[in-house]
Amino acid sequence: MKYSLIFSGSLLFLAISLTSCGTAENTEPTAVNSALTSKVKNNDFADYWYQGKAEVNSYRLEQARYGEIRNGDAIFVFVTEDFSKSKQVKLDNAAAAGNDKIPILKLNTLRKFKTGIYDYSMMESVFTPVDIKNNPHTLKTTTSSQDWCGQSFTQFNLEGDKYKITEFSYFESEGDKVLKTEDALLEDELWTRLRINPGSIPEGNVKLIPGVFFTRLKHAELKPKQATISMQKGEDVSTLNVVYLHMERSLTVRFESEFPFKILYFKENNGAGDVTEAVLKKSLK
């Protein structure tokens, strides 16, 4: 897929191209999904997400970088897939996978912005089981970043209830590492959890691993931090608030109060005027 076309306004091209990533097997919910979605009126979850189509959302991005606000674009692409629980990859033959098959909601996030000297292109994929009750952890995330200095790549793989982190970077202090984390929630899975079921996000004090876009740009450690999560439900729009307790970072996400819980706006505040915001421009399937 030529993702560069997204940022010239060709969302339709991306939506069509994404059909090559899906299969007809995702058009019907599994028994697990039926149990999950029975709480949604008229089984809206299955009707919406199991059509073999991706949902593409375009945002106007104002990204803080090098002390200034940089104009750019953000794209959120949500799509359901059949995933291998053991290999943590998309299944080539889901029908033959048996109990290894697990339905996931995948989010591909893209950010592209210019700084005048450095142009940034960042992408992240998050793979979260639809059945959060029985599979409470995101299985995998991958994040890449390219700028004029070089490129970096970070991957989280769930092992038991902890994550193995593999990190590659052009920076000596960050490159070619394998790390292990303690049991913690990922900030990067809050987006998929919102779309599956906002009620699956724990409120109160939690151990949270900051988003990899943030740690990449700030050269921060990939370690769990104490944070407070709260939810404010409104008639039409609800708000997720995340405040880290021992570092300057907060995240605010506004989303539709009713299914399909589309994300309308988000804001990252890292203190000292370092504020990134994005507003939804268009959404299509």
Secondary structure per residue as TSV (DSSP state, phi and psi in degrees):
chain	resnum	aa	ss	phi	psi
A	1	M	-	360.0	141.4
A	2	K	-	-97.8	89.6
A	3	Y	G	-65.3	-20.7
A	4	S	G	-60.2	-26.3
A	5	L	G	-69.9	-22.4
A	6	I	G	-57.6	-44.8
A	7	F	G	-78.5	-4.7
A	8	S	G	-98.6	9.8
A	9	G	T	98.4	4.0
A	10	S	-	-91.9	67.3
A	11	L	H	-66.3	-31.2
A	12	L	H	-62.9	-39.4
A	13	F	H	-59.4	-44.0
A	14	L	H	-64.0	-43.1
A	15	A	H	-61.1	-41.3
A	16	I	H	-68.9	-42.6
A	17	S	H	-62.5	-32.8
A	18	L	G	-67.2	-17.7
A	19	T	G	-62.7	-22.5
A	20	S	G	-72.7	-16.5
A	21	C	G	-88.6	-17.0
A	22	G	-	-105.5	171.2
A	23	T	-	-133.0	163.3
A	24	A	G	-67.1	-15.6
A	25	E	G	-66.5	-17.5
A	26	N	G	-88.7	8.6
A	27	T	G	-80.3	-14.3
A	28	E	S	-125.9	141.5
A	29	P	-	-73.2	150.9
A	30	T	-	-80.3	174.8
A	31	A	H	-61.8	-37.6
A	32	V	H	-62.2	-45.0
A	33	N	H	-66.3	-36.2
A	34	S	H	-61.0	-41.3
A	35	A	H	-64.6	-39.1
A	36	L	H	-66.5	-45.5
A	37	T	H	-85.8	-3.5
A	38	S	T	-64.1	-19.3
A	39	K	T	-79.2	-13.4
A	40	V	S	-94.1	132.8
A	41	K	G	-54.2	130.3
A	42	N	G	59.3	26.6
A	43	N	G	54.8	41.6
A	44	D	H	-59.5	-33.7
A	45	F	H	-58.2	-52.5
A	46	A	H	-64.1	-42.7
A	47	D	H	-62.5	-34.8
A	48	Y	H	-83.1	-44.3
A	49	W	H	-95.7	-16.1
A	50	Y	-	-108.3	46.9
A	51	Q	S	-102.9	-0.1
A	52	G	S	74.5	20.5
A	53	K	-	-119.5	153.1
A	54	A	-	-97.4	150.2
A	55	E	E	-101.7	122.9
A	56	V	E	-112.0	124.8
A	57	N	E	-121.9	127.1
A	58	S	E	-107.8	132.2
A	59	Y	E	-123.4	143.8
A	60	R	E	-81.6	117.5
A	61	L	E	-104.8	133.6
A	62	E	E	-119.6	99.8
A	63	Q	E	-100.1	124.8
A	64	A	E	-77.5	128.1
A	65	R	E	-159.2	132.5
A	66	Y	T	54.7	40.2
A	67	G	T	78.8	6.4
A	68	E	E	-135.3	162.5
A	69	I	E	-90.7	125.7
A	70	R	E	-109.0	129.7
A	71	N	E	-80.5	139.5
A	72	G	E	-164.1	-161.0
A	73	D	E	-131.2	146.4
A	74	A	E	-127.1	141.4
A	75	I	E	-127.4	131.0
A	76	F	E	-113.2	121.0
A	77	V	E	-115.9	114.9
A	78	F	E	-106.9	136.4
A	79	V	E	-157.9	146.0
A	80	T	E	-89.5	146.3
A	81	E	E	-146.5	159.4
A	82	D	E	-92.5	124.9
A	83	F	E	-117.8	152.3
A	84	S	E	-88.1	120.8
A	85	K	T	-69.5	-33.1
A	86	S	T	-83.8	-43.1
A	87	K	T	-89.8	-18.8
A	88	Q	-	57.1	49.8
A	89	V	S	-140.3	161.7
A	90	K	B	-67.4	132.9
A	91	L	-	-73.6	135.7
A	92	D	S	-78.6	-33.9
A	93	N	-	-133.8	84.6
A	94	A	G	-64.1	-32.4
A	95	A	G	-64.8	-27.3
A	96	A	G	-95.6	0.3
A	97	A	-	-81.3	-19.4
A	98	G	G	60.6	-133.0
A	99	N	G	-72.1	-8.7
A	100	D	G	-77.4	-15.9
A	101	K	E	-76.9	132.0
A	102	I	E	-137.4	124.9
A	103	P	E	-71.5	133.0
A	104	I	E	-128.8	157.9
A	105	L	E	-103.2	119.3
A	106	K	E	-99.5	138.3
A	107	L	E	-119.3	120.5
A	108	N	E	-101.2	117.3
A	109	T	E	-108.1	130.4
A	110	L	E	-123.9	136.2
A	111	R	E	-129.3	134.6
A	112	K	E	-139.3	126.8
A	113	F	E	-152.9	156.9
A	114	K	E	-108.7	143.0
A	115	T	-	-112.2	1.4
A	116	G	S	99.6	-48.6
A	117	I	S	-106.3	-46.6
A	118	Y	-	-105.2	125.5
A	119	D	E	-98.2	132.2
A	120	Y	E	-110.1	137.6
A	121	S	E	-132.3	116.9
A	122	M	E	-127.4	141.9
A	123	M	E	-143.7	142.1
A	124	E	E	-138.4	141.5
A	125	S	E	-120.2	133.4
A	126	V	E	-124.7	132.1
A	127	F	E	-120.2	102.4
A	128	T	E	-116.5	126.9
A	129	P	E	-58.7	138.9
A	130	V	S	-66.7	-36.9
A	131	D	-	-85.0	77.0
A	132	I	T	-66.2	-31.3
A	133	K	T	-60.0	-44.9
A	134	N	T	-94.1	-13.6
A	135	N	-	-133.5	77.8
A	136	P	-	-76.4	-0.1
A	137	H	S	-120.1	140.2
A	138	T	-	-61.0	137.9
A	139	L	-	-79.5	-32.3
A	140	K	E	-164.2	147.4
A	141	T	E	-138.0	149.3
A	142	T	E	-134.0	137.6
A	143	T	E	-138.1	131.5
A	144	S	E	-128.5	151.6
A	145	S	E	-142.9	133.8
A	146	Q	E	-127.4	132.2
A	147	D	E	-147.0	-174.4
A	148	W	T	-69.5	-18.9
A	149	C	T	-73.8	-37.4
A	150	G	E	160.5	-150.7
A	151	Q	E	-141.3	161.6
A	152	S	E	-141.8	159.1
A	153	F	E	-147.3	133.6
A	154	T	E	-133.3	134.1
A	155	Q	E	-131.9	132.0
A	156	F	E	-104.7	130.0
A	157	N	E	-125.8	128.3
A	158	L	E	-73.3	127.5
A	159	E	E	-128.6	102.7
A	160	G	T	72.0	-119.8
A	161	D	T	-113.3	17.1
A	162	K	E	-125.4	171.5
A	163	Y	E	-116.6	137.4
A	164	K	E	-93.4	128.6
A	165	I	E	-114.0	125.3
A	166	T	E	-112.3	126.2
A	167	E	E	-130.5	131.4
A	168	F	E	-126.1	136.9
A	169	S	E	-157.1	155.5
A	170	Y	S	-77.9	-9.4
A	171	F	S	-86.1	133.2
A	172	E	T	-57.5	-43.4
A	173	S	T	-73.0	-13.7
A	174	E	T	-115.0	-13.9
A	175	G	S	-84.6	148.6
A	176	D	S	51.6	64.4
A	177	K	E	-124.1	149.9
A	178	V	E	-125.0	121.3
A	179	L	E	-123.1	161.7
A	180	K	E	-125.4	140.6
A	181	T	-	-111.9	162.5
A	182	E	-	-79.9	169.6
A	183	D	S	-62.1	123.4
A	184	A	-	-161.1	159.5
A	185	L	E	-83.5	146.8
A	186	L	E	-94.6	131.8
A	187	E	G	-59.1	-34.0
A	188	D	G	-71.2	-13.5
A	189	E	G	-94.7	-3.5
A	190	L	H	-61.5	-33.7
A	191	W	H	-65.2	-46.2
A	192	T	H	-72.1	-36.1
A	193	R	H	-62.8	-38.0
A	194	L	H	-58.8	-41.7
A	195	R	H	-75.0	-32.6
A	196	I	H	-77.4	-52.6
A	197	N	-	-167.8	103.9
A	198	P	G	-55.8	-27.5
A	199	G	G	-69.5	-10.1
A	200	S	G	-80.0	-10.3
A	201	I	S	-84.8	120.5
A	202	P	-	-69.2	142.1
A	203	E	-	-105.8	159.2
A	204	G	E	99.9	-157.1
A	205	N	E	-81.2	126.6
A	206	V	E	-137.4	159.8
A	207	K	E	-89.1	123.1
A	208	L	E	-132.5	129.6
A	209	I	E	-89.0	118.0
A	210	P	-	-55.7	154.8
A	211	G	-	-59.3	143.6
A	212	V	H	-71.9	-29.6
A	213	F	H	-57.4	-43.7
A	214	F	H	-64.3	-50.6
A	215	T	H	-64.8	-32.3
A	216	R	H	-65.2	-48.6
A	217	L	H	-73.0	-28.6
A	218	K	H	-96.9	-4.0
A	219	H	T	53.6	43.2
A	220	A	-	-94.7	159.1
A	221	E	-	-72.6	146.2
A	222	L	-	-90.1	73.0
A	223	K	-	-129.9	148.7
A	224	P	-	-61.7	140.5
A	225	K	E	-125.5	152.6
A	226	Q	E	-75.1	132.8
A	227	A	E	-144.3	158.8
A	228	T	E	-111.9	128.2
A	229	I	E	-113.8	133.6
A	230	S	E	-140.0	155.5
A	231	M	E	-127.6	133.0
A	232	Q	E	-117.5	113.0
A	233	K	-	-91.7	125.6
A	234	G	-	-111.2	171.7
A	235	E	S	-62.7	-44.6
A	236	D	S	-112.6	-36.4
A	237	V	E	-127.4	131.5
A	238	S	E	-113.1	164.0
A	239	T	E	-132.5	132.3
A	240	L	E	-102.0	128.6
A	241	N	E	-120.3	128.9
A	242	V	E	-124.0	124.5
A	243	V	E	-127.4	119.9
A	244	Y	E	-79.3	141.2
A	245	L	S	-87.4	-27.6
A	246	H	S	-124.1	20.8
A	247	M	S	-156.2	157.9
A	248	E	S	-80.7	93.5
A	249	R	-	-163.2	134.1
A	250	S	E	-142.2	154.0
A	251	L	E	-131.5	131.1
A	252	T	E	-122.5	129.1
A	253	V	E	-128.1	124.9
A	254	R	E	-103.9	134.3
A	255	F	E	-145.1	162.1
A	256	E	E	-62.7	136.3
A	257	S	S	-71.4	-23.7
A	258	E	S	-112.9	158.6
A	259	F	T	-52.7	138.5
A	260	P	T	-92.9	20.2
A	261	F	-	59.2	44.7
A	262	K	-	-62.6	142.7
A	263	I	E	-85.1	120.8
A	264	L	E	-99.1	-26.3
A	265	Y	E	-166.1	145.8
A	266	F	E	-145.2	153.6
A	267	K	E	-141.4	130.4
A	268	E	E	-113.4	125.3
A	269	N	E	-120.2	113.2
A	270	N	-	-108.7	19.2
A	271	G	S	80.2	163.7
A	272	A	T	53.4	38.4
A	273	G	T	79.2	3.9
A	274	D	-	-85.5	84.4
A	275	V	E	-124.8	126.3
A	276	T	E	-113.5	133.7
A	277	E	E	-134.8	152.2
A	278	A	E	-146.0	137.5
A	279	V	E	-123.6	133.5
A	280	L	E	-63.5	129.7
A	281	K	E	-98.7	-47.6
A	282	K	E	-156.1	146.7
A	283	S	E	-134.2	136.3
A	284	L	E	-150.4	162.6
A	285	K	-	-119.3	360.0
